[in-house]
Amino acid sequence: MILVAFPEMRPLAEDLALALGADLLALGWHHFPDGESLISLPGDLDGADVAFLATLRDPDRLALPLRFAAATAREMGARRVGLIAPYLGYMRQDHRFERGQAVSAPLFAQFLGESFDWLVTVDPHLHRIARLQNVFPMPAIRAVSAPLLATWISTNLPDAVLLGPDSESQQWVAEVARLAGRPYEVLRKVRSGDRSVDVSVPESAALREGTPMILDDIASSGSTMARAVERLLAAGTAAPVCLAIHAVFAHGAQDAILSAGAARIITTDTIPHPTNAIGIAGLLAEAILSVVTALDLPVAGTIRLDPNPTERTTE
């Protein structure tokens, strides 16, 4: 396999190439004064499996370069072209809430499906979409980070009491808590705008006996975590640690969380950020090998890829 990394993904790309045993090449991306881009791919790609590594924290900026890169790889003889998007944007807009709105999730999925033969991502933010295969036209694998989060918690914060920010988070916070062998609670959140939320803290003796750890899949505006930190401190707990899978962090979000009184912010490296403390290269490598192996299996019938990257079934 040849791994081609978008510029900001170089640190993760080096770890991933080592885990995969892949050749690592850099993408050439020249920006013209008029705002257009020139994409360049190095070397001979004839007959190769090519995988592009690009986190989609800023999908509008990356959409056309990704399309250009995939098409160019095919023109240069690539056998198959895959996309590794540790953070996958545009999955939250999965319903038309007002007349005339675009339902972005399936539209973006179809857009990527026109360029790539497979997709691997980490814990996408899904609401009404039960699984990625419901919207993506090609094999799309969700790598699950819960075991990595649990291992980090067990090693670094053994007295943690896990807190989900809202009811939607209960299922995956419960799984991380189970794997780490720690108690958990779920906060109640009321949102009145993009940056306006209120949070209620449950009465729990465990919260005062251990270190509160707020878990969320995405830290975007930071308002939910900041408000939760304030409420916990007001209730007399120790300074909470905040853990997010994806460090989206809109302008000022990190400062807002720390200013509220958080002891520390921890994230995985799905999006490069100074808070990255949990590496996902091994997790991604397992999922990538799963999907590539499944596509190569010389078996009769149809290959069905399970959303769990460690499992694959045929029928």
Secondary structure, DSSP 8 states (H G I E B T S, - for coil): -EEEE-GGGHHHHHHHHHHHT-EEEE-EEEE-TTS-EEEE--S--TT-EEEEE---SSHHHHHHHHHHHHHHHHHTT-SEEEEEESS--S-S--S--STT---HHHHHHHHHHTT-SEEEEES---SS---GGGT-SS-EEEE--HHHHHHHHHHH-TTEEEEESSGGGHHHHHHHHHHHT--EEE-EEEEEETTEEEEE----HHHHHSEEEEEEEE-SS-HHHHHHHHHHHHTT----EEEEEE----TTHHHHHHHTT-SEEEEETTS--TTEEE--HHHHHHHHHHHHHHHH---SS-EEE-SSTT-EEE-
